[in-house]
Amino acid sequence: MNRSSCKKRSEGDLYNYEFKLRCVQEVLKNNYSIRSVARENNFTESNFRKWVNLYTPGRPRSNKT
């Protein structure tokens, strides 16, 4: 069963801002784990963790991305 609404993306539009933001919101607003959202959407947990850090208001941002 697919819980993550960020799964829906258009084919030529791989990982655009809106897609990343929807995925991050699954973690921040819907309390899904980073691991589960990353797995459901076929990207690495470490990259997704970077997205979560970048798109979280008030979190310090690293120059290493």
N, C-alpha and C positions, 0 to 999 in steps of 0.2 A: 504494500500500500504506500503510495506516495503522499507524504504529509506536506512536503515543502512546496509552497506556491512559486518559489523562484525557479523551479524545474522548467517552467514554461518560458521559452525564449525562442526567438526567430532564428532560423538556420544561419544566415549570414552575419548574425549579430552576436558573435561569441564574446561573452564577458564584457558587455558595455556597462556604463555607469548604472543604469536602471536595474539591470540584472544583478549586479553586485549588491546594490542597495537592498533589493528585495531579499536576497540571501542573507545579508547581515541582519535585516529586520526579523528574519525567522529566529535568529539567535537572541537578539536583544528584546524583542517584543513578545515572541511566542515561546521563549525559553527552550528552544531546541538546542541540542548540543552542536558544537562546531563540527565534531566528528560526523554526526549523522547527516547534517546538511551537506558537508563536503562529499561524503560518500554517495548520497542520493543524486548529486549533480556532477559526479565524476571529475572532481578536481582535488588537489592535494590538501590535506588538513593544514599543513604549514602555510601554504599560500592563502588559504581562506582565513586563517588566524590573522594574517597581515591585513586582509581586507577588513575584518572586524575591528582591528585596532585603528585603521585609517578612517573608517566611517563612524567611529564612536565619538560623539561630541565630548569635549573636555579631556580626552586622552592625549597624552604627549605623543607627538609624531617623531619618528626617527628619520634621519636622512637616508638610511639604508632601506630601500624598498625594491 
